[in-house]
Amino acid sequence: EGYQQGVKAILEAKRKNQGSFTGIIGTVADVITVPKHLEIAIETALGGSLQYLITEDDLNAQKAIDFLKINKKGRATFLPLNTIKTANNSQEIKDSNILGKAVDSINFESKYQQIMNYLLGRVWIVKDLSGAVALGKKLNFNVRMVTLEGEVISPGGALTGGNFNRQKTGLLTRKRLINELSKKIEEIKNEI
């Protein structure tokens, strides 16, 4: 639920063992764990890339794209483990408003490090908008920042924000709620 048509089609085909989808690992949302207080910031920073599909290699991505084309099931973006390469972004910014680099604020298996660097390696999480703007001015607006409330300060100085009418069904929130409810079910079963 909540995924685009192409992503749904691939995940359904994998679940039903239709075609050769053994090399499809899952979505970015599937492979990361985010602290509850950072869900809005990380969900905002990742946006649509939460739905990107991670594959073992580019051949599996090509097979999945062929499946989507042949079956007219939409589009999807794939992140093959063997092709995603990013330079190590070791830029450090010290400021009281910064909570940290987004990539360092989430949990994932080490084999996804290049993918997470690609998606979040140049994004900083900042407490609030006013602090982010002040920091942006000091840094000549050359970094991307996201606040805990989901506002974005883009390189170049563009600001994005407003009323964040967020349902409690974002991909990261949904994943956390499913895990919490599954644990609760087990606790209640044990009680019974």
N, C-alpha and C positions, 0 to 999 in steps of 0.2 A: 504494500500500500504506500502511496506517496511517490512512487517512481514513475519516470517518463515511459512512454510506450515501448521504445526500443530496449531499455534496461529491463523492464518487466518481461518482455518477450524472451530475452536471453536467460534471465533468472528462472523463468518458468520452464524453458526448454532444458536447462541444466537440471532442475528439480525432477523433471519427468524423464531424464536421460534421453532426450531427443537430440540426435546429432552427437558430435564429438566435443563436448564441453567440459572435459576433465581439467583443462587448463585455465578455466575461468575461476578465479579465487573468490571474487565477490566485489561489492562496492567499497568505495573509500569509507563510507559510513560503517560498513561491517567490520573493518579491520582496526578502527580506532576506538579508544575509550577516552571520554572527556569528563573532567570533573564537572559536577552539576553547575557550579557557579560560573563556569566558562562556556556553557552550552550555547548561549546566545552569541557570544563573541566568535566562537569557532564556527558555528553554523553560518554566521554572516560572512566570515572570512572565506570559508570554503564555498558557500553558495551552491551553485549547480554542480560543482565538482564533487560534492558528496555522493553523487550518483554515478561518477565515473567508475567503470569496471576495471579491476586489476586482473591482469592475466599473467600466467607463467612466462609467456614469451610472445613475440610479435606474430608467430604463426597461428596461435590460438586466437589472437585478436582478429587476424585476417579471416579465419574461418567464421568467427562470430559475425563479422561485418558482411560476409557473403550470405550467411543465414538470414540476416536482416534484409538484405537486398532481394534475395530470391523470394522470401515470404512476405515482402512489403510490410515489415513490422516496425518501421521507424528507424531512428538513428540512435547511436550511443557513442560515447567516447571511451577509449580503452587506454589503459596505462600498463604496457608490458614491462615486467620486471627487468628484462634484458635490454631495453632501449632507453628508458628514462634515465637521463644523466643530468646532474646539476653541479655547479661549482659550489664548494663549501662556502657558505656565507658566514664568515666569522665576525662580521661587523657587530660591535658591541656598543650599546647606547646606555648610558647611565643617567637616570632621571627618576625622581621620586614618584612620578605618575606611571611609569612603566612597570607592568607586572611580569613581563618577560616576552621572549620570542614565542610566537604561536606554536611552532614546531616542537619547542621544548616543553610546552604546557599540556601536551596530550600523550597518551600511552599507545604504543603499537609495537609489533615485533620488529626486530632489527632489520629483517629482510625488506621492510618497506621504507627504510630510511631515505633512499633516493627519491622515492615518490613523495614522501612527506616534505622533504626539502624543496622539491619542485613546487608543491602546492602552498606551503606555509613558511618556507625558509626566509622570506623577506617581509613577513608580517609581524608586527609588534602589537601586543595587547596592552591597552592603556586604560587606566581607571575610568576617566570621564572625558567628555568632549572638550571642555575648556582646557584641561591639562594636555590633551592631544593637540589642540590648536596651538597652544603656547610652545609645545615641544616641536611641532611642525615648523613654526616660525624660526626657532633656533637652528633646526636642521635644514632650513631652506626647502621644506616640503619635498624631501627626496626619499622618504620611506612611506610604506603603507602601514597605517595603524587602524585598529578596530577597538572600540570601547566595550566595556562589559554590557552596555545597553544596546549594542549593535550598530552604533554610528561608525562610519568609515571615513578616514582621511586618506585620500589617494595621493601618490606622488604627483607633484604639480600643484597641489593645494585644493582640489575639489573635496567638498564635504557632502556626505550622504547621511541622512537621518530623518527623524520625524517620529510619528506615532507608529510604534512597532506592533501592529495588531497580530500578534503571534499566537496561533492556536497551540495547544499543548500536544501537537502532533507533528512537530518537526522531526526529521529523520533521527537526529541524535537524542531528542527527548523521548521519542517513541521507543528507541532501542533501550534506553535506560529504564523506562517504565515497564517494558516487557520483562527485563531482568529482575527488577524489583518485585513485580507481581508474581513471577515464577518462584522467587525465593519465598514470598509470602504464602503461596499455595503449598510449598513444601513444609513450611512451618505449621500451617493449619492441618495438613495431612498428618504430620507427626503428633500434633496435639490430639487429633481424633483417635 
